Amino acid sequence: MGDAVKNHPQFHKGMKLKTKRRILITAAATAAATLFSITQATALTQERDLASATSSSTSTPWKCTDNAWAEVCFSEDGDWFRVKDTNADGHSGVVQWSVREPNGYTIRYGYIYNASGKGTVRYKNKDLPEGKAILIQPCHGDWGKEARPTNCTGSFYAAT
C-alpha cells in the first residue's frame, strides 16, 4: 500500500471504524457472557423440605451449631440434617444450607423446617453431590409460608 493511501483521511477513518466495530463486538460478547452466567446463577431452584423423621440412619458424628431459635446439625454419612426447634415462639426452627463449588459458587441450596414445636428434634435426608462444600446455618421461619427464613446466625462448613 502506498504512502498516499495510508495518509489519506478516509483510510484512517476506515481503520477507526474497524477498531470501533471490534470494540463493540467484544463488548457485546462480554455482556452476553455475563448475562448468561447471571442467568445460570439465578436459575437455581430453592428447595424447601419439612424435617419429619424422628430418627436417622447415620453412624458418623454430627457437626452442629445453634442460635436462639434452632440447633442444626449435619452428618456427612448419607447427607443427614438434624433440626431442633429451641424457642417456643410459634415459629419453626430451620436449617439453611447451600452446596458450593470450590470457587464459591452456589450450585444448590434450600431450607429444612422443623414445624413440630419447641424441644422437638426432626431429621431430613438429602441426596447431595459428593465432594463439595456445604454451608449450614440455623434460622427462624414458618413452614407454611413462602417467606425466606430470618435470623440466620452462626454457621459452619462441612463436606458432602
Secondary structure, DSSP 8 states (H G I E B T S, - for coil): --HHHHTSHHHHHHHHHHHHHHHHHHHHHHHHHHHHHHHHHHT---EEEE--BS-----S--EEEE-SSEEEEEETTTTEEEEEE---SSSEEEEEEEEE-TTS-EEEEEEEEE-S-TT-EEEEE----TT-EEEEEEEEE-TTS-S--B-----EEEE-
